[in-house]
Amino acid sequence: MNHTDKLLEIYKLSYSLNDIKNVNKETIDFIKSIGEKINTQKGVFTVLITLITHKIMNPEQDVRKHQTSMSGGFSGRSIDSVHITPTLKKLGLPSMAESGWLTRSLEQPYPYNLDYNGKISNKVVKEAFLNILDFIEKNPTSATNLLRLLLAEAIASKNDAIVAIVPLKDAEKLTIENITKALDEHFRTKYSTHGGSKLPVLAFFAIYKSLIKEIGRYKDCTLAEMGSHTASDRTSKSAGDIEIFKEKNLFEAIEIKLDKAIDVTIVRIAIEKIARYNPDRYYILSYIGIKESDKSQITELINKLKLEHGCQIIINGLLPTIKYYLRLITSLDDFIMNYSNLIEKDTEIKKIHKEKWNELIEKHLK
């Protein structure tokens, strides 16, 4: 049995906790502290899941020694990347883009002892993280129940975020104007949590699902699955937020900025990605627009790239581009259905974003 199988086995036992008796109240409270911050401390959660799973399979291993460079250590990151993070994603539970060990505060080359100096941002979470691992080393037979308790917190978080998106009653009432109004309000609402910056990415993904079926330019093209919107450029292996492939080659990439103007730095980063991935077109779209003081430099960079590489960088506003694309697609109903489904199922979109979309459907689209 590998780590994937073991995690799935314990996951099935995590919906009921009535038989758990060998975990003290202090440790249960520490696990609840992790659960309360699970969506903002995904790295800590993922690393804990990895280490506890490994402890169950290897009771003699001190799992605080999470790197092979440590005496008696092992590679926690490898186990996470191959087994844990992919399984968490499959289960729809909080997870990092690739591995919890890509979080700088957790990748330090020191054991996770109680005096660990890694700068985990939340002090309560750091205390809980280190004390849970300390408890496991002192009580290795409790590892299975600890994993069940931790997974139960993740399941509760997942269930709390479930919001059914209301279906449209009359698709005939849909217009480009009222759809744009609804999207505009969905994007610009000030939410009390993170995740809102992914909303326009989902909107364009929904649009492209129609475009690749209907527009001749996209014949024989495929739409790549979206990666995590929280992945940094340091860890992301994609050319943009949305990628379209033709015959296994990158055809177009779209980079979307909600709350940041397009400046010369953003364009230079795009040019680096173009050199690496070689798309035919590269779109940079921003809700705010172009930084006025950078316009001339941006124009020079775009023109130079076109001459030297051949790729065309297209810069535009989010809403004007959405309006233009909505004119090209046959069914506005399909777009709304696709967007609603993406919002409902995406694990990075929070409950508040989903409830807001239901409110906007009632307000603008019915």
Disulfide bonds with the S-S distance in Angstrom:
none
